[in-house]
Amino acid sequence: MDPAPLTLEVGSLTSRQRMISLFEVFLGAFIVIGHNVLRIVPNEVPILFTLFWISLRLRDGGWTVAGLTRPGSWTRVVMLAFIGAFVLQVGSEFAIQPLASHFWHQPEQVSSLLQTPSHDWKVVLRDLLIVWTFA
């Protein structure tokens, strides 16, 4: 008599898959903390993106496994984007900045990379490309 085949419910993970996911979370946290706090890791964005891509490939998945699919309604997506941007701007202006200025009374420091004359359009385009790439 054959044993019953091992079947997994959709969305359930084996203990091995759970351990791999836990390792990925800790590795990602180390990379972010290593860059932003400890300053021992270079820019984390390309590293995390590469690890994300490798993880998808190892799991035999594509972009849909990560939830990246074509939306059902582009109008809804655009409206949610505008609402999200509005909430972020208003929250930053009326909540985050006053709270931060209460604790830290120093003026904001602008990166030396962005302190270029605006009449040099090549430098402005380069800076814009850098900002958009890492955003």
Secondary structure, 3 states (H helix, E strand, C coil): CCCCCCCCCCCCCCHHHHHHHHHHHHHHHHHHHHHHCCCCCCCHHHHHHHHHHHHHHHCCCCCCCCCCCCCCCHHHHHHHHHHHHHHHHHHHHHHHHHHHHHHCCCCCCCCHHHCCCCCCHHHHHHHHHHHHHHC
